């Protein structure tokens, strides 16, 4: 016997977890979340731009497929990893520095 799924039934969701709190003001926590989300998007764009630049250096003319299927060689992957680490460190230094200034 075959059953059909009711398309109007709401999907079951996991119960909400307590919100992570880093600051006394919840607006600051949400702002930090927004900054982190935007930072992740900036990194994705930066990574894609570096891939495009690398492909252009090698081929001169590229297609969208070239970009979407690009796999960096070991040296380029290492450079991207170092760039990503530097980006994350620069981003997080602003969060950590306040704790460090308090002697934590």
C-alpha positions as CSV (number, residue, x, y, z in Angstrom):
1,X,0.0,0.0,0.0
2,X,1.3,3.4,-0.9
3,X,0.8,6.4,1.3
4,X,0.8,10.0,0.2
5,X,2.3,12.8,2.1
6,X,0.0,15.7,3.0
7,X,1.7,18.7,1.4
8,X,0.0,21.1,3.7
9,X,1.4,19.5,6.9
10,X,4.1,21.6,8.5
11,X,7.5,19.9,8.6
12,X,8.7,18.8,12.1
13,X,11.4,20.9,13.4
14,X,13.9,20.5,16.2
15,X,13.0,22.4,19.4
16,X,14.6,25.8,19.7
17,X,17.8,25.8,21.6
18,X,18.7,28.6,24.0
19,X,20.3,31.5,22.2
20,X,24.0,31.9,22.7
21,X,24.8,35.0,24.7
22,X,28.2,36.8,24.5
23,X,27.2,40.3,25.6
24,X,24.9,41.8,28.1
25,X,22.8,43.5,25.4
26,X,21.1,40.9,23.1
27,X,21.2,43.4,20.3
28,X,25.0,43.2,20.3
29,X,24.8,39.4,20.1
30,X,22.6,39.7,17.0
31,X,24.8,42.3,15.5
32,X,27.8,40.0,16.0
33,X,25.9,37.3,14.2
34,X,25.2,39.6,11.3
35,X,28.8,40.6,11.1
36,X,29.9,37.0,11.1
37,X,27.4,36.1,8.4
38,X,28.5,39.0,6.3
39,X,32.2,38.1,6.9
40,X,31.5,34.6,5.7
41,X,30.0,36.0,2.5
42,X,32.9,38.3,2.0
43,X,35.3,35.3,2.3
44,X,33.3,33.3,-0.2
45,X,33.5,36.2,-2.7
46,X,37.2,36.7,-2.0
47,X,37.9,33.0,-2.5
48,X,35.9,33.0,-5.8
49,X,37.7,36.2,-7.0
50,X,41.1,34.6,-6.3
51,X,40.1,31.5,-8.3
52,X,39.0,33.7,-11.2
53,X,42.3,35.6,-11.1
54,X,44.2,32.4,-11.0
55,X,42.3,31.0,-14.0
56,X,42.7,34.3,-16.0
57,X,46.4,34.2,-15.4
58,X,46.6,30.7,-16.8
59,X,44.0,30.8,-19.6
60,X,43.3,34.5,-20.4
61,X,39.6,33.7,-21.2
62,X,37.4,31.6,-18.9
63,X,33.9,30.4,-18.7
64,X,31.5,30.1,-15.8
65,X,32.1,26.3,-16.0
66,X,35.9,26.9,-15.6
67,X,35.2,28.9,-12.4
68,X,32.6,26.4,-11.0
69,X,34.9,23.4,-11.6
70,X,38.2,25.0,-10.6
71,X,40.2,22.9,-8.1
72,X,43.3,24.6,-6.8
73,X,46.6,22.8,-7.0
74,X,48.5,22.1,-3.7
75,X,50.3,25.5,-3.7
76,X,47.1,27.5,-4.5
77,X,45.2,25.5,-1.9
78,X,47.9,26.3,0.7
79,X,47.8,30.0,-0.2
80,X,44.0,30.0,0.1
81,X,44.2,28.3,3.5
82,X,46.7,30.9,4.7
83,X,44.6,33.7,3.4
84,X,41.5,32.2,5.1
85,X,43.4,31.9,8.4
86,X,44.6,35.5,8.2
87,X,41.1,36.7,7.4
88,X,39.6,34.8,10.4
89,X,42.3,36.0,12.7
90,X,41.8,39.6,11.7
91,X,38.0,39.3,12.2
92,X,38.2,37.6,15.5
93,X,41.0,39.8,17.0
94,X,38.3,42.5,17.4
95,X,36.2,40.1,19.6
96,X,39.1,38.6,21.5
97,X,41.0,41.9,22.2
98,X,38.5,43.1,24.7
99,X,38.8,39.9,26.7
100,X,42.6,40.2,26.5
101,X,42.5,43.8,27.7
102,X,40.7,42.6,30.8
103,X,43.4,40.0,31.5
104,X,41.3,37.0,30.6
